Amino acid sequence: MDNAIWTDLLAQTKAVHSASPALQSFCNFPTDLKAQAVAPYHIHASDLFQGDTALNTQHYGALHGAFVNAAPLAKWRETYKDTDIGQDFMDRFGCYCLIGEGGAYASAQMLAYLVYMPPHLHYPWHDHPAEEIYFVVAGEAEFHRHAEPSQTLCAGDTSFHASSQPHAMTTHDHPVLALVLWRNGFDTGPKLTT
């Protein structure tokens, strides 16, 4: 594990959390963090993310840069590999963990992920027991939540998803990079909503 890169990403994540009332009210930053080894796993979306020059962000450049620096060392996830979600989604949707299973740190209090989507990609309706908040770091996307109107969110905006609330996301002409936090209900991962 490259401690300097992961330590910097953790510090930048904590700084954004500390500066965001929405993230602070969602959960406290973990006090039980333990470093753990990361077994890197590469997917095509990692290359797309690292080469995406359209992910401009005026306020969160340090976090964006730290996510990019850690990308080659990360264990990129393929959450929907054995579903019928489609190869285009599998090729272009990117997610890796910072805090949690496969991430550089473990915690029983909070999980933290990067989520990246290039332009013109739809993340279908899905749900999970954990409560979740998306914090847009760069770019923009349209967020869909069951029984609520869709919203287009940009850097600094958040989208909260209650436990088992179906939600989806669509990018149009711009990519999106988000910091995603989970609280409670860590034992069950996301599943496509039927």
C-alpha positions as CSV (number, residue, x, y, z in Angstrom):
1,M,0.0,0.0,0.0
2,D,1.4,3.4,-0.9
3,N,0.7,5.1,2.4
4,A,1.4,8.7,1.2
5,I,-1.2,8.5,-1.6
6,W,-3.9,6.9,0.5
7,T,-3.1,9.2,3.5
8,D,-3.5,12.2,1.2
9,L,-6.8,11.0,-0.2
10,L,-8.1,10.4,3.3
11,A,-7.0,13.9,4.4
12,Q,-8.7,15.5,1.4
13,T,-11.9,13.5,2.0
14,K,-11.9,14.5,5.6
15,A,-11.4,18.2,4.7
16,V,-14.4,18.2,2.3
17,H,-16.5,16.4,4.9
18,S,-15.5,19.0,7.5
19,A,-16.5,21.9,5.2
20,S,-19.8,20.4,4.2
21,P,-22.8,20.8,6.5
22,A,-24.7,18.2,4.6
23,L,-22.0,15.6,5.0
24,Q,-21.5,16.5,8.6
25,S,-25.2,16.1,9.4
26,F,-25.2,12.8,7.5
27,C,-22.5,11.2,9.7
28,N,-19.4,12.0,11.8
29,F,-16.1,11.3,10.2
30,P,-14.9,7.9,11.5
31,T,-12.9,7.7,14.7
32,D,-12.1,4.0,14.3
33,L,-10.2,4.0,11.0
34,K,-7.7,1.1,10.5
35,A,-5.3,0.9,7.6
36,Q,-5.6,-2.2,5.5
37,A,-3.9,-3.6,2.4
38,V,-5.4,-2.9,-1.0
39,A,-5.2,-5.5,-3.8
40,P,-5.3,-3.3,-6.9
41,Y,-7.8,-4.3,-9.6
42,H,-8.0,-2.4,-12.9
43,I,-11.0,-1.8,-15.1
44,H,-11.5,0.2,-18.3
45,A,-13.4,2.9,-16.4
46,S,-10.3,3.7,-14.4
47,D,-8.5,4.7,-17.7
48,L,-11.6,6.8,-18.6
49,F,-11.5,8.6,-15.3
50,Q,-7.8,9.2,-15.2
51,G,-7.9,10.7,-18.7
52,D,-11.1,12.7,-18.3
53,T,-10.1,16.4,-18.9
54,A,-13.8,17.6,-18.5
55,L,-13.9,17.0,-14.8
56,N,-13.3,20.6,-13.9
57,T,-13.9,21.7,-10.3
58,Q,-13.2,25.1,-8.9
59,H,-13.6,24.2,-5.2
60,Y,-12.6,20.5,-4.9
61,G,-9.5,20.2,-7.1
62,A,-7.5,18.7,-4.2
63,L,-9.9,15.9,-3.7
64,H,-10.3,15.3,-7.4
65,G,-6.5,15.1,-7.7
66,A,-6.2,12.8,-4.8
67,F,-8.8,10.5,-6.3
68,V,-6.9,10.5,-9.6
69,N,-3.6,9.7,-7.8
70,A,-5.0,6.7,-6.0
71,A,-6.8,5.4,-9.1
72,P,-3.9,3.2,-10.3
73,L,-3.6,1.6,-6.8
74,A,-7.3,1.1,-6.2
75,K,-9.4,-2.1,-6.2
76,W,-12.0,-1.0,-8.8
77,R,-15.4,-2.6,-8.2
78,E,-17.6,-4.6,-10.6
79,T,-20.7,-4.6,-8.4
80,Y,-23.1,-5.6,-11.2
81,K,-20.8,-8.0,-13.1
82,D,-23.2,-11.0,-12.9
83,T,-26.4,-9.0,-13.8
84,D,-28.0,-8.0,-17.1
85,I,-27.0,-4.4,-16.7
86,G,-25.2,-4.4,-20.0
87,Q,-21.6,-4.3,-21.2
88,D,-21.6,-0.6,-21.9
89,F,-22.3,0.2,-18.3
90,M,-19.7,-2.3,-17.1
91,D,-17.1,-0.7,-19.4
92,R,-17.8,2.9,-18.4
93,F,-19.0,3.0,-14.8
94,G,-16.3,3.5,-12.2
95,C,-16.3,2.9,-8.5
96,Y,-13.6,2.2,-5.9
97,C,-13.6,2.2,-2.1
98,L,-11.6,4.3,0.2
99,I,-13.1,3.3,3.5
100,G,-14.6,-0.2,3.6
101,E,-14.2,-3.6,1.9
102,G,-11.4,-3.4,-0.6
103,G,-10.4,0.1,0.5
104,A,-7.3,1.5,2.1
105,Y,-9.1,1.9,5.5
106,A,-11.7,-0.1,7.4
107,S,-14.4,1.4,9.7
108,A,-17.6,0.2,11.3
109,Q,-19.0,3.8,11.3
110,M,-18.9,4.9,7.7
111,L,-18.0,3.7,4.2
112,A,-16.6,6.0,1.5
113,Y,-16.4,5.5,-2.2
114,L,-15.5,7.3,-5.4
115,V,-18.2,7.1,-8.2
116,Y,-17.3,8.2,-11.7
117,M,-19.5,8.3,-14.8
118,P,-18.6,9.7,-18.2
119,P,-21.1,11.6,-20.4
120,H,-24.2,9.8,-21.7
121,L,-24.4,7.0,-19.2
122,H,-27.4,5.8,-17.2
123,Y,-27.0,4.1,-13.8
124,P,-30.2,2.1,-13.5
125,W,-32.6,2.1,-10.6
126,H,-31.0,0.3,-7.6
127,D,-31.3,0.2,-3.8
128,H,-29.6,-1.0,-0.7
129,P,-30.3,-1.1,3.0
130,A,-27.5,1.4,3.8
131,E,-28.4,5.1,3.9
132,E,-26.3,7.0,1.4
133,I,-25.3,10.5,0.4
134,Y,-23.7,11.6,-2.9
135,F,-21.5,14.7,-2.8
136,V,-20.7,15.9,-6.3
137,V,-17.0,16.7,-6.5
138,A,-16.8,17.7,-10.2
139,G,-19.1,17.7,-13.3
140,E,-22.8,17.2,-13.1
141,A,-25.5,14.5,-13.3
142,E,-29.2,14.1,-13.0
143,F,-30.2,12.3,-9.8
144,H,-33.4,10.3,-9.6
145,R,-35.0,9.2,-6.4
146,H,-38.2,7.2,-6.0
147,A,-41.3,9.4,-5.3
148,E,-39.2,12.6,-5.7
149,P,-38.6,14.9,-8.7
150,S,-35.3,14.4,-10.5
151,Q,-32.6,17.0,-9.9
152,T,-29.5,18.0,-11.8
153,L,-26.6,18.5,-9.3
154,C,-23.2,20.1,-9.7
155,A,-20.1,20.4,-7.6
156,G,-20.9,20.9,-4.0
157,D,-24.5,19.5,-4.3
158,T,-25.7,16.4,-2.4
159,S,-28.3,13.7,-2.9
160,F,-29.5,11.7,0.1
161,H,-30.9,8.2,-0.4
162,A,-32.9,6.7,2.5
163,S,-32.6,3.0,3.4
164,S,-33.9,0.8,0.5
165,Q,-35.1,3.9,-1.4
166,P,-34.7,3.2,-5.2
167,H,-32.5,5.7,-6.9
168,A,-30.7,6.2,-10.3
169,M,-28.4,8.6,-12.0
170,T,-27.9,9.9,-15.5
171,T,-25.1,11.9,-17.1
172,H,-25.9,13.9,-20.2
173,D,-23.2,16.1,-21.8
174,H,-20.9,16.2,-18.8
175,P,-19.1,13.5,-16.7
176,V,-19.6,13.4,-13.0
177,L,-17.3,12.5,-10.1
178,A,-18.8,12.0,-6.6
179,L,-17.8,11.1,-3.1
180,V,-20.3,8.6,-1.8
181,L,-20.8,7.9,1.9
182,W,-22.8,5.1,3.5
183,R,-24.0,4.8,7.1
184,N,-25.7,1.7,8.7
185,G,-26.7,-1.4,6.8
186,F,-23.2,-2.2,5.5
187,D,-23.7,-6.0,5.2
188,T,-25.8,-5.9,1.9
189,G,-24.5,-4.3,-1.3
190,P,-26.5,-2.6,-4.0
191,K,-28.9,-4.5,-6.1
192,L,-30.9,-3.5,-9.2
193,T,-34.4,-2.5,-8.3
194,T,-37.0,-4.8,-9.8
